[in-house]
Amino acid sequence: MDKEANQGIMLVNRMTGELQQETVFGDGALRFMYETLLGKTFWGIAFHSANLSSWLGKLYDSPKSKKKIPALASTPGCNPDEAEFPPDQYENFNAFFTRKLKPGTRPCDLSPEKLSSPGDGRIFVYENLKPTDPVPVKGALRTLNDLCREDLKADSLAVAVIRLAPVDYHRYHFPCDCVQKAQPVIVPGKYHSVNPVALVKRPDIYVENTRQITTLESEIFGSFRYLEVGAFGVGSIIQTAQIGEHRKLDEKGMFKFGGSTVILIFDNAKIQWDADLLENTRNGYETLIRMGMTIASKKV
């Protein structure tokens, strides 16, 4: 077993500045699936087909699933007090999982030269990557071009990978003022978990999994790619935004049940990641962030 997987996942909490260990949702089941011979025989059923994830999505849309809300609401890291309504007012589990937040719970610097986090999650940031470099996960082989299904034009790329856990707020937003000129490109794929246990064992998950890719144009940050990566248990990636102009932190869409990932890809000449995020990434730690937090600035 990998030493890293055995020790658990450590991350930096940006709100407190403290190093903490993440409680991995479904840790035992995922270790069985990824680390045992018997578990691996179920890969084709669990991860290579949309059927099981679709079934879970329908299950969590049913009124009977409402009884599962208290378990999630009481899980460390989930803050139901931020939700638009009390947990008992949601009609099913997915309604609570995709809950909106009360106004003011995610403050933001609205300066156009600051880039905001599009969602809650755990972030790695990278600079000076080539389009032919692997997706920035330890041990990965598939390239950023593979991830985006195109030959990216910039010679040097700046990439952010924001991993959502089930306890997080699961709506995602535009990180800056921008224009969307076309619908997202939908790339069918597998349904591996994006849980750290899975990423250690299957480092090319982001390229293998189903995903949606939107090209956006920003006056400040140039043309960039915004990817939503599906995962095991994600019933749907739902785009709520339409083609047109969008303001910073306008809602772009939401994930139904399951942890998932947002990936941002910029021309490195246009953007400068915040120093603490770069340092934490270099040290091998994700940074726990909240939607609206500044994560980068216009490069000068």
Backbone torsions as a table, in degrees:
resi	resn	phi	psi	omega
1	MET	NA	142.1	179.7
2	ASP	-63.7	136.9	179.8
3	LYS	-57.5	-42.5	-178.6
4	GLU	-61.4	-44.8	-178.9
5	ALA	-66.0	-34.8	-176.6
6	ASN	-71.6	-30.7	-176.1
7	GLN	-85.3	-12.3	-176.4
8	GLY	91.4	172.5	-174.9
9	ILE	-102.9	121.1	176.7
10	MET	-100.7	140.5	179.1
11	LEU	-143.8	162.2	178.4
12	VAL	-98.8	123.0	176.9
13	ASN	-82.3	110.6	-175.7
14	ARG	-67.2	-25.7	-178.9
15	MET	-71.7	-32.7	-177.4
16	THR	-110.7	-18.6	-175.6
17	GLY	79.2	3.8	-175.3
18	GLU	-93.3	150.7	172.2
19	LEU	-86.7	128.7	-177.6
20	GLN	-140.4	159.9	177.8
21	GLN	-94.1	135.0	179.0
22	GLU	-81.9	135.4	170.7
23	THR	-82.0	115.0	-174.2
24	VAL	-86.0	116.6	179.5
25	PHE	-65.6	126.7	178.6
26	GLY	72.5	25.3	-173.6
27	ASP	-55.5	-47.7	-177.2
28	GLY	-63.3	-45.1	-179.5
29	ALA	-65.1	-39.7	-179.0
30	LEU	-68.8	-38.1	176.9
31	ARG	-63.0	-37.8	176.9
32	PHE	-61.5	-44.7	-176.4
33	MET	-68.2	-37.6	-172.4
34	TYR	-99.2	-17.2	-171.1
35	GLU	-117.8	-4.6	179.9
36	THR	-118.7	152.6	179.8
37	LEU	-62.5	-42.9	-179.8
38	LEU	-64.0	-43.1	179.9
39	GLY	-61.0	-39.8	-177.3
40	LYS	-65.4	-22.5	178.0
41	THR	-68.7	-18.1	-179.5
42	PHE	-93.7	-0.3	-178.4
43	TRP	-53.9	-45.3	-176.5
44	GLY	-61.4	-31.5	-179.6
45	ILE	-80.4	-47.0	-171.3
46	ALA	-80.6	-38.8	-166.9
47	PHE	-113.7	-20.2	-174.1
48	HIS	-94.9	-1.2	-176.5
49	SER	-132.7	149.4	177.9
50	ALA	-81.0	-9.0	-170.6
51	ASN	-60.9	-47.6	-177.2
52	LEU	-68.4	-42.9	178.0
53	SER	-63.3	-38.0	177.8
54	SER	-64.5	-40.9	178.9
55	TRP	-63.5	-42.7	177.9
56	LEU	-62.6	-39.4	178.5
57	GLY	-60.1	-43.9	178.7
58	LYS	-66.7	-37.9	179.0
59	LEU	-60.8	-44.0	-176.0
60	TYR	-80.6	-6.7	171.8
61	ASP	-89.7	-10.4	-175.4
62	SER	-81.5	149.8	179.2
63	PRO	-57.5	-30.2	-179.2
64	LYS	-64.2	-23.9	-177.6
65	SER	-72.1	-10.8	-179.1
66	LYS	-56.9	-31.3	-178.2
67	LYS	-67.6	-13.4	178.6
68	LYS	-87.3	-10.1	-177.4
69	ILE	-61.1	-45.8	-177.6
70	PRO	-57.4	-34.0	-179.7
71	ALA	-64.1	-43.1	177.9
72	LEU	-70.6	-42.7	-177.4
73	ALA	-61.1	-27.4	-178.5
74	SER	-96.0	-0.3	179.5
75	THR	-73.5	134.7	178.4
76	PRO	-54.3	132.2	-178.3
77	GLY	103.1	-20.7	176.2
78	CYS	-93.1	128.4	-178.2
79	ASN	-118.9	88.5	-176.8
80	PRO	-65.6	-18.2	178.9
81	ASP	-66.8	-19.7	177.9
82	GLU	-81.0	-15.0	-173.9
83	ALA	-69.1	154.2	-179.7
84	GLU	-59.6	-36.0	-179.6
85	PHE	-130.9	160.7	174.0
86	PRO	-63.0	151.3	-176.5
87	PRO	-54.2	-35.7	-176.4
88	ASP	-74.0	-4.7	179.4
89	GLN	-94.8	-0.3	178.6
90	TYR	-90.3	138.0	-170.3
91	GLU	-78.3	-21.2	176.8
92	ASN	-156.0	174.9	-174.8
93	PHE	-62.5	-44.3	-178.1
94	ASN	-65.8	-30.9	177.4
95	ALA	-62.9	-39.3	176.2
96	PHE	-73.9	-39.7	-178.0
97	PHE	-61.4	-37.6	-179.6
98	THR	-99.1	25.3	-176.4
99	ARG	-56.2	144.7	168.3
100	LYS	-82.0	165.1	-178.1
101	LEU	-105.8	158.1	173.6
102	LYS	-65.1	146.1	176.5
103	PRO	-56.6	138.1	175.9
104	GLY	89.7	-3.1	-177.9
105	THR	-80.3	-14.0	179.1
106	ARG	-130.6	79.4	179.5
107	PRO	-62.5	154.7	-173.5
108	CYS	-148.3	142.0	169.6
109	ASP	-81.5	112.1	-174.0
110	LEU	-84.8	6.2	176.5
111	SER	-56.3	131.5	-177.6
112	PRO	-65.5	-17.5	-178.7
113	GLU	-92.8	5.7	174.8
114	LYS	-110.5	135.2	177.5
115	LEU	-97.4	129.9	-178.6
116	SER	-100.2	151.9	173.8
117	SER	-64.4	132.3	-179.2
118	PRO	-75.3	-11.5	-178.0
119	GLY	-165.2	176.1	170.3
120	ASP	-74.3	152.8	175.4
121	GLY	157.4	-163.1	-179.6
122	ARG	-121.8	124.3	-167.6
123	ILE	-115.3	137.5	162.4
124	PHE	-112.0	141.5	174.5
125	VAL	-127.3	146.7	-177.1
126	TYR	-136.8	146.2	175.9
127	GLU	-127.8	161.7	175.8
128	ASN	59.9	38.6	175.2
129	LEU	-93.7	143.7	175.1
130	LYS	-90.2	154.4	176.6
131	PRO	-58.3	-24.6	-179.8
132	THR	-92.8	3.2	174.9
133	ASP	-75.7	153.4	177.2
134	PRO	-64.0	154.5	170.4
135	VAL	-54.2	132.2	-167.8
136	PRO	-73.0	68.8	171.9
137	VAL	-129.9	135.6	-175.6
138	LYS	-52.3	124.8	176.8
139	GLY	87.8	-2.5	-177.7
140	ALA	-70.0	151.6	180.0
141	LEU	-117.8	-26.1	-176.3
142	ARG	-79.1	143.2	-170.3
143	THR	-89.7	169.9	174.2
144	LEU	-63.3	-34.5	173.5
145	ASN	-61.1	-41.3	176.9
146	ASP	-61.8	-43.1	-178.5
147	LEU	-59.7	-43.2	-174.9
148	CYS	-91.0	-7.3	-178.3
149	ARG	59.8	35.0	177.5
150	GLU	-160.6	166.2	174.2
151	ASP	-89.7	105.5	-178.5
152	LEU	-67.4	140.5	-169.5
153	LYS	-82.6	-36.7	-175.9
154	ALA	-67.4	141.2	178.1
155	ASP	-74.6	-27.6	-178.8
156	SER	-130.9	126.9	-173.6
157	LEU	-116.4	148.4	173.1
158	ALA	-113.5	125.6	-170.6
159	VAL	-127.8	135.2	172.0
160	ALA	-119.6	133.4	176.9
161	VAL	-117.7	114.3	-176.2
162	ILE	-114.1	110.1	-175.5
163	ARG	-97.7	123.7	178.6
164	LEU	-94.2	141.1	173.4
165	ALA	-104.8	161.2	-178.0
166	PRO	-56.4	-25.4	-178.3
167	VAL	-77.3	-11.8	-172.3
168	ASP	-78.9	162.7	165.5
169	TYR	-65.0	128.7	-169.0
170	HIS	-112.5	23.9	167.0
171	ARG	-100.5	146.8	-179.2
172	TYR	-123.8	155.1	-165.8
173	HIS	-133.9	169.4	176.1
174	PHE	-79.0	132.6	-174.7
175	PRO	-81.2	-9.1	-178.2
176	CYS	-161.7	169.1	171.5
177	ASP	-62.8	131.4	-176.4
178	CYS	-161.1	171.7	179.3
179	VAL	-122.8	132.5	175.3
180	GLN	-107.1	119.2	-174.8
181	LYS	-102.1	-11.1	-178.1
182	ALA	-149.6	160.7	176.7
183	GLN	-68.4	154.6	177.6
184	PRO	-59.6	146.4	171.5
185	VAL	-82.6	125.9	-179.0
186	ILE	-97.3	121.9	-179.7
187	VAL	-110.7	107.4	177.3
188	PRO	-63.9	151.7	-180.0
189	GLY	-170.6	-157.2	-177.8
190	LYS	-89.8	-175.7	-174.2
191	TYR	-134.0	43.0	175.6
192	HIS	-63.1	150.3	170.4
193	SER	-64.1	149.0	172.7
194	VAL	-100.8	11.3	174.2
195	ASN	-57.1	145.5	-179.4
196	PRO	-55.2	-33.2	177.4
197	VAL	-59.7	-42.8	179.8
198	ALA	-70.2	-39.1	-177.4
199	LEU	-65.4	-32.7	176.4
200	VAL	-64.7	-39.4	-175.5
201	LYS	-85.6	-30.4	-177.0
202	ARG	-130.8	75.6	-170.7
203	PRO	-67.8	-11.4	177.8
204	ASP	-96.8	20.1	-175.8
205	ILE	-55.5	-42.4	-174.8
206	TYR	-61.7	-33.4	178.6
207	VAL	-80.4	-32.0	-177.0
208	GLU	-78.5	-31.1	-173.3
209	ASN	-77.1	157.1	173.2
210	THR	-60.3	143.1	-176.7
211	ARG	-156.9	163.0	175.2
212	GLN	-125.0	138.3	-172.7
213	ILE	-125.2	121.4	179.0
214	THR	-116.1	130.7	173.0
215	THR	-93.7	127.2	-177.5
216	LEU	-124.5	151.0	-178.7
217	GLU	-118.4	125.3	178.9
218	SER	-121.2	134.7	177.5
219	GLU	-62.6	-33.7	-176.6
220	ILE	-88.4	-44.6	-170.1
221	PHE	-106.5	4.1	177.2
222	GLY	75.1	-166.2	177.8
223	SER	-76.3	133.9	178.8
224	PHE	-144.2	162.3	179.7
225	ARG	-105.4	138.7	179.2
226	TYR	-124.4	115.0	-176.3
227	LEU	-115.4	135.8	167.1
228	GLU	-109.1	125.1	-178.0
229	VAL	-107.3	122.9	177.6
230	GLY	-76.3	170.6	-177.9
231	ALA	-156.9	174.5	177.9
232	PHE	-56.6	129.8	178.8
233	GLY	88.7	-7.8	178.0
234	VAL	-81.7	105.7	-177.9
235	GLY	-65.6	-33.9	-177.3
236	SER	-159.4	147.3	162.0
237	ILE	-102.7	114.2	-172.6
238	ILE	-111.6	118.3	176.2
239	GLN	-89.1	120.4	179.2
240	THR	-101.6	-13.1	178.9
241	ALA	-88.3	157.5	179.6
242	GLN	-115.4	169.0	174.8
243	ILE	-60.1	138.0	179.2
244	GLY	141.6	-163.6	-179.9
245	GLU	-85.9	143.6	-180.0
246	HIS	-134.8	141.8	176.3
247	ARG	-91.8	157.3	178.3
248	LYS	-53.9	130.4	179.0
249	LEU	72.5	9.0	163.8
250	ASP	-58.1	146.5	-180.0
251	GLU	-70.5	135.0	176.1
252	LYS	-101.7	-36.3	-178.4
253	GLY	175.4	-164.4	-179.2
254	MET	-155.5	155.2	172.1
255	PHE	-102.6	131.9	166.8
256	LYS	-77.3	-171.8	-163.6
257	PHE	-51.1	137.6	176.5
258	GLY	126.7	153.8	172.5
259	GLY	-76.0	149.0	178.2
260	SER	-153.0	-166.7	-169.0
261	THR	-144.1	141.6	169.7
262	VAL	-113.3	132.8	178.3
263	ILE	-122.8	130.6	177.2
264	LEU	-114.0	134.2	-178.6
265	ILE	-129.8	116.8	-177.5
266	PHE	-119.2	162.4	165.9
267	ASP	-69.3	123.5	-176.0
268	ASN	-61.4	-21.6	179.4
269	ALA	-72.8	-12.4	-173.8
270	LYS	-101.7	-14.6	-165.2
271	ILE	-141.6	146.9	176.8
272	GLN	-128.3	111.7	178.2
273	TRP	-63.4	150.1	176.4
274	ASP	-61.0	143.1	-172.7
275	ALA	-60.7	-39.7	-177.3
276	ASP	-66.5	-34.9	179.5
277	LEU	-68.4	-40.7	177.5
278	LEU	-63.7	-44.0	-179.2
279	GLU	-63.8	-44.4	179.6
280	ASN	-62.7	-40.2	178.6
281	THR	-63.3	-44.9	178.7
282	ARG	-59.8	-32.6	179.5
283	ASN	-84.2	-0.2	177.3
284	GLY	86.4	14.8	-178.4
285	TYR	-111.4	131.8	166.3
286	GLU	-69.9	156.5	176.0
287	THR	-112.9	125.8	177.3
288	LEU	-76.3	120.5	-176.8
289	ILE	-128.8	171.0	176.6
290	ARG	-125.2	150.3	178.6
291	MET	-53.0	134.5	179.0
292	GLY	98.3	-21.2	177.3
293	MET	-62.2	142.1	174.4
294	THR	-69.2	131.7	178.6
295	ILE	-120.7	-12.5	-178.2
296	ALA	-163.5	167.0	177.8
297	SER	-133.9	164.2	173.5
298	LYS	-60.8	132.3	179.0
299	LYS	-76.5	133.7	-179.0
300	VAL	-113.1	NA	NA
